[in-house]
């Protein structure tokens, strides 16, 4: 059964879902930004919505207060991360951030599939740029959730120079974030997914793990480096992919990004191009987590993302081999009480 927060969000969602999806999302971020900016309000929200207690998790050298995190894409520019943290997330991942500001793809570019509890987006990395997000993170003190930053190449940067973009972003955010995630799997930036192919991925990871070592030495602490993967990779590609990732010494993978598959969708909005997330992705993402976990054999951690709409979805992904889970679309459809519900459903 839903708690009071779920019932209240049901009314608010009715209002939000009358708005164009991107406008509704901007409104939600604005409200959370206010929550984060006012400590008394932040404490009140945390007391009302955050989990009472969670099972701590150790992954890629970091300690998480619970297993539930916010996926990249919800707060691309770090506008509301303090307000989001008040909801009780064990970690919050910002971005995707690009080196310079860019507008992303033309609107409309975000679509709801209400009956499917899913979204389609073709945002294309809209970003206010690295300098803006870095300012939002400046002065972040101890305590609170783990904060990661998801890194993306500029739309106009050719694949041959993608490593330059990622390396520059690592330099910018390694001092500010607890971990960094390299996004090579969005379906909405032309050609980006080719970076998952071995001939592109091996030299890219060699460059970035080398830079990670330099940054760790300079900062006097580890800089965990993760890679975000597509759920649309064929099973035959996974052996080579996992070996490349493990050989490079990457600390973890995020499985998965959105999918271009429309298998099983009944909603006519499913014909819109872009990446599909939410409940329609859940089973595909969980299978992918299991396939990667079997091949990885514990050599790196897995963060599961894709269709985590409640405790059962989270348990399925953890059972498949994930150490942590992330939500995004679930937050849109289930509301701010989702974190407490999932953490409570995972047990003490």
Phi and psi in degrees as a GROMACS rama.xvg file:
@    title "Ramachandran Plot"
@    xaxis  label "Phi"
@    yaxis  label "Psi"
@TYPE xy
-76.049  146.438  UNK-2
-85.658  -177.584  UNK-3
-59.4937  -37.8694  UNK-4
-61.8971  -38.7954  UNK-5
-66.6481  -39.7505  UNK-6
-64.7731  -45.5723  UNK-7
-61.1525  -41.0933  UNK-8
-67.2652  -29.7185  UNK-9
-56.9032  -41.4417  UNK-10
-68.3025  -44.6892  UNK-11
-63.9428  -38.9914  UNK-12
-62.548  -36.594  UNK-13
-56.6674  -40.55  UNK-14
-71.4061  -47.9249  UNK-15
-61.1654  -38.1433  UNK-16
-74.8786  -5.54963  UNK-17
-83.6475  -14.2266  UNK-18
-90.8337  156.307  UNK-19
-57.0947  137.222  UNK-20
-53.1293  -42.4548  UNK-21
-70.6856  -33.0903  UNK-22
-67.4719  -40.815  UNK-23
-63.0941  -39.3724  UNK-24
-65.7182  -42.1774  UNK-25
-61.8091  -38.1819  UNK-26
-65.1291  -43.4817  UNK-27
-59.7621  -43.8302  UNK-28
-63.8438  -38.9209  UNK-29
-62.4079  -42.5289  UNK-30
-63.6759  -43.5909  UNK-31
-68.3917  -30.0822  UNK-32
-65.3157  -40.4573  UNK-33
-63.8318  -43.3484  UNK-34
-57.127  -45.2783  UNK-35
-68.705  -26.6664  UNK-36
-83.386  -18.1429  UNK-37
-116.348  101.893  UNK-38
-51.2147  -44.4998  UNK-39
-60.3151  -39.8447  UNK-40
-68.0088  -39.243  UNK-41
-61.5248  -43.0584  UNK-42
-66.6283  -37.6037  UNK-43
-65.2193  -43.7831  UNK-44
-64.5673  -43.2874  UNK-45
-61.8043  -43.0382  UNK-46
-64.0656  -29.9325  UNK-47
-86.5479  -34.4949  UNK-48
-115.769  -27.7176  UNK-49
-70.597  150.28  UNK-50
-58.8395  143.558  UNK-51
-65.8043  -39.2883  UNK-52
-160.413  152.856  UNK-53
-140.313  166.051  UNK-54
-84.2226  116.154  UNK-55
-62.3114  151.14  UNK-56
-128.991  136.322  UNK-57
-104.83  124.213  UNK-58
-152.578  141.161  UNK-59
36.9094  46.1774  UNK-60
79.4065  6.43518  UNK-61
-119.323  154.866  UNK-62
-109.335  126.434  UNK-63
-109.823  136.713  UNK-64
-67.5509  -26.3108  UNK-65
-155.99  175.517  UNK-66
-86.1146  -2.29371  UNK-67
-104.414  123.467  UNK-68
-123.495  168.026  UNK-69
-94.7547  129.458  UNK-70
-75.2135  155.537  UNK-71
-60.2632  151.429  UNK-72
108.756  -29.5282  UNK-73
-75.1818  -46.2623  UNK-74
-123.324  81.0069  UNK-75
-65.489  -33.2728  UNK-76
-110.729  12.5883  UNK-77
68.2697  26.937  UNK-78
-71.0231  -36.3974  UNK-79
-129.848  24.6136  UNK-80
-64.283  -31.7204  UNK-81
-69.158  -40.0841  UNK-82
-65.7849  -39.4768  UNK-83
-64.91  -38.666  UNK-84
-60.5202  -30.9538  UNK-85
-65.4513  -18.2971  UNK-86
-75.8512  -9.49498  UNK-87
102.304  13.6461  UNK-88
-61.7341  142.125  UNK-89
-75.7244  -25.1421  UNK-90
-153.502  154.098  UNK-91
-128.309  124.412  UNK-92
-108.376  119.72  UNK-93
-93.5901  162.774  UNK-94
102.987  -172.384  UNK-95
-76.2216  134.995  UNK-96
-104.267  135.706  UNK-97
-108.614  158.808  UNK-98
-56.2936  -43.7665  UNK-99
-118.53  158.557  UNK-100
-59.7035  143.037  UNK-101
-152.128  149.325  UNK-102
-81.6959  -15.7351  UNK-103
79.7264  -165.292  UNK-104
-80.621  161.579  UNK-105
-63.9832  151.232  UNK-106
-85.0449  156.427  UNK-107
-72.7231  146.791  UNK-108
-145.446  9.64316  UNK-109
-139.613  129.764  UNK-110
-136.188  137.917  UNK-111
-95.0853  139.761  UNK-112
-117.029  82.4009  UNK-113
-60.4424  -44.4296  UNK-114
-65.6024  -27.5914  UNK-115
-91.6117  -4.45962  UNK-116
49.6413  51.6117  UNK-117
-141.625  165.07  UNK-118
-129.027  152.162  UNK-119
-120.236  129.345  UNK-120
-128.62  145.528  UNK-121
-134.419  49.5847  UNK-122
-63.412  -42.0157  UNK-123
75.655  40.9424  UNK-124
56.595  52.4357  UNK-125
-65.1362  131.983  UNK-126
-152.031  142.275  UNK-127
-82.5028  -0.410249  UNK-128
94.8652  163.523  UNK-129
-62.0952  -41.2205  UNK-130
-61.8312  -41.657  UNK-131
-63.1118  -48.7952  UNK-132
-65.8676  -37.8854  UNK-133
-60.2403  -38.9626  UNK-134
-64.8395  -34.8637  UNK-135
-67.2063  -26.1076  UNK-136
-95.4953  -12.8472  UNK-137
-60.707  137.668  UNK-138
79.6265  10.1965  UNK-139
-64.1097  119.784  UNK-140
-88.6534  -178.895  UNK-141
-70.006  163.704  UNK-142
87.5423  173.226  UNK-143
80.6881  -174.72  UNK-144
-77.5289  164.294  UNK-145
-63.0513  137.338  UNK-146
-118.621  124.396  UNK-147
-112.241  159.754  UNK-148
-126.15  128.632  UNK-149
-93.7911  127.425  UNK-150
-108.262  134.767  UNK-151
-132.627  151.128  UNK-152
-77.6658  154.071  UNK-153
-62.3921  143.202  UNK-154
-55.5486  -39.7607  UNK-155
-84.5231  -2.00057  UNK-156
-78.4964  123.774  UNK-157
-66.0553  155.887  UNK-158
-56.7425  -33.5203  UNK-159
-62.3765  -20.4997  UNK-160
-115.868  11.3076  UNK-161
-58.7221  -38.7706  UNK-162
-60.0297  -31.5985  UNK-163
-63.0551  -43.2729  UNK-164
-62.9418  -47.8607  UNK-165
-64.2508  -41.0293  UNK-166
-64.4708  -41.1876  UNK-167
-63.5566  -39.2281  UNK-168
-68.6492  -36.1915  UNK-169
-61.0744  -44.1391  UNK-170
-58.2067  -39.5796  UNK-171
-72.2634  -39.5502  UNK-172
-105.476  -13.5102  UNK-173
-56.4421  -39.0483  UNK-174
-73.35  -14.1339  UNK-175
-108.197  -24.0801  UNK-176
-113.939  161.098  UNK-177
-83.6511  -29.054  UNK-178
-151.433  163.63  UNK-179
-124.564  140.419  UNK-180
-123.51  128.849  UNK-181
-96.3321  118.817  UNK-182
-93.6034  108.266  UNK-183
-119.665  20.7535  UNK-184
-134.255  3.65975  UNK-185
-65.0369  136.161  UNK-186
-82.6206  0.407089  UNK-187
-105.229  1.36067  UNK-188
-112.777  116.485  UNK-189
-54.0514  128.459  UNK-190
82.2848  -10.2497  UNK-191
-59.1435  -40.6091  UNK-192
-66.0693  -14.4177  UNK-193
-63.78  -23.1513  UNK-194
-66.7576  -10.2885  UNK-195
-82.5052  -11.6932  UNK-196
-74.6511  144.049  UNK-197
-54.836  -41.118  UNK-198
-66.3563  -23.9352  UNK-199
-94.8693  -39.6193  UNK-200
-70.272  -42.207  UNK-201
-59.8721  -50.7109  UNK-202
-67.4163  -32.9322  UNK-203
-62.192  -48.6877  UNK-204
-68.3189  -34.0818  UNK-205
-59.9291  -44.6845  UNK-206
-64.2353  -44.4877  UNK-207
-75.728  -36.9946  UNK-208
-70.0694  -30.7573  UNK-209
-63.6899  -43.2692  UNK-210
-66.4194  -37.7389  UNK-211
-58.0786  -42.6353  UNK-212
-62.2298  -40.8749  UNK-213
-64.5898  -43.2391  UNK-214
-67.157  -40.0807  UNK-215
-61.0273  -41.995  UNK-216
-64.7881  -40.462  UNK-217
-68.5484  -38.392  UNK-218
-87.925  -15.5618  UNK-219
74.3611  24.3025  UNK-220
-156.628  157.489  UNK-221
-64.5357  149.824  UNK-222
-120.265  92.3581  UNK-223
-60.395  136.291  UNK-224
-122.975  124.229  UNK-225
-117.144  161.909  UNK-226
-127.688  128.888  UNK-227
-96.3291  127.35  UNK-228
-111.537  157.979  UNK-229
-87.622  141.31  UNK-230
-76.7281  -5.69212  UNK-231
-92.478  4.17123  UNK-232
-67.1403  138.876  UNK-233
-73.4563  149.758  UNK-234
-53.4889  -37.6581  UNK-235
-65.7444  -21.8065  UNK-236
-82.79  -15.5602  UNK-237
-71.6028  -35.9664  UNK-238
-57.123  -51.4849  UNK-239
-64.5134  -41.9489  UNK-240
-61.8516  -49.7313  UNK-241
-63.2993  -40.3163  UNK-242
-64.6778  -38.9277  UNK-243
-63.6039  -43.736  UNK-244
-65.1888  -46.6814  UNK-245
-64.807  -42.331  UNK-246
-63.6712  -31.4992  UNK-247
-76.1989  -17.663  UNK-248
82.7648  24.926  UNK-249
-66.5531  141.998  UNK-250
-79.1651  -25.6932  UNK-251
-171.741  168.279  UNK-252
-126.576  151.437  UNK-253
-106.336  119.016  UNK-254
-126.697  100.482  UNK-255
-148.383  175.879  UNK-256
-78.6696  -168.551  UNK-257
-76.4956  165.762  UNK-258
-114.79  150.192  UNK-259
-91.9852  -6.21487  UNK-260
-69.0372  146.202  UNK-261
-123.478  23.18  UNK-262
-59.441  126.95  UNK-263
82.957  -1.29142  UNK-264
-76.9054  135.638  UNK-265
-104.405  -26.4844  UNK-266
-65.3181  127.226  UNK-267
-62.0417  -22.2506  UNK-268
-64.3924  -17.1943  UNK-269
-61.2939  -13.8412  UNK-270
-77.2735  -11.6951  UNK-271
-64.8205  134.49  UNK-272
-69.7458  153.172  UNK-273
136.125  -170.364  UNK-274
-98.0826  132.789  UNK-275
-94.6807  132.705  UNK-276
-133.156  171.753  UNK-277
99.2521  -159.003  UNK-278
-57.5429  -33.118  UNK-279
-66.3122  -17.9409  UNK-280
-97.2478  -11.0116  UNK-281
-55.6529  -53.4848  UNK-282
-65.4991  -42.517  UNK-283
-61.4236  -43.6761  UNK-284
-65.2749  -42.0222  UNK-285
-64.0448  -41.1906  UNK-286
-60.1535  -40.794  UNK-287
-64.7087  -43.1618  UNK-288
-56.7493  -46.2677  UNK-289
-62.298  -41.8286  UNK-290
-64.6622  -41.6628  UNK-291
-68.4727  -42.4098  UNK-292
-60.3824  -42.9047  UNK-293
-61.4286  -38.1678  UNK-294
-79.1245  -32.6457  UNK-295
-73.0068  -35.0629  UNK-296
57.5911  34.8792  UNK-297
81.6968  7.01466  UNK-298
-74.672  -18.9792  UNK-299
-151.431  159.273  UNK-300
-82.9041  155.403  UNK-301
-120.5  128.449  UNK-302
-105.877  119.465  UNK-303
-92.4919  132.921  UNK-304
-144.265  135.305  UNK-305
130.414  96.4146  UNK-306
80.6807  26.3767  UNK-307
-85.545  95.7301  UNK-308
-107.061  -6.06929  UNK-309
-177.907  -177.907  UNK-310
-58.8253  -38.1777  UNK-311
-62.577  -41.665  UNK-312
-63.7485  -41.5112  UNK-313
-63.7162  -44.725  UNK-314
-61.6041  -39.0224  UNK-315
-62.747  -40.5155  UNK-316
-73.0494  -37.9782  UNK-317
-65.1794  -39.8889  UNK-318
-65.0861  -29.1999  UNK-319
-76.1389  -11.5811  UNK-320
127.689  2.98424  UNK-321
-79.4314  150.571  UNK-322
-92.9474  -31.1886  UNK-323
-138.112  161.084  UNK-324
-127.168  158.795  UNK-325
-129.697  148.968  UNK-326
-124.224  151.601  UNK-327
-147.216  -69.8144  UNK-328
-61.6578  -34.3943  UNK-329
-57.976  -37.1427  UNK-330
-65.8329  -36.5342  UNK-331
-64.6615  -43.8747  UNK-332
-89.2447  -30.1039  UNK-333
-104.11  -19.8053  UNK-334
91.7933  179.089  UNK-335
-70.2321  -14.1865  UNK-336
-79.4476  -1.02534  UNK-337
-63.2531  -39.1378  UNK-338
-60.8187  -49.0968  UNK-339
-59.626  -41.0415  UNK-340
-63.649  -42.9935  UNK-341
-68.8803  -49.0542  UNK-342
-59.0613  -42.3461  UNK-343
-64.1041  -33.6364  UNK-344
-75.7622  -14.0691  UNK-345
-86.4235  -11.7357  UNK-346
86.6733  169.457  UNK-347
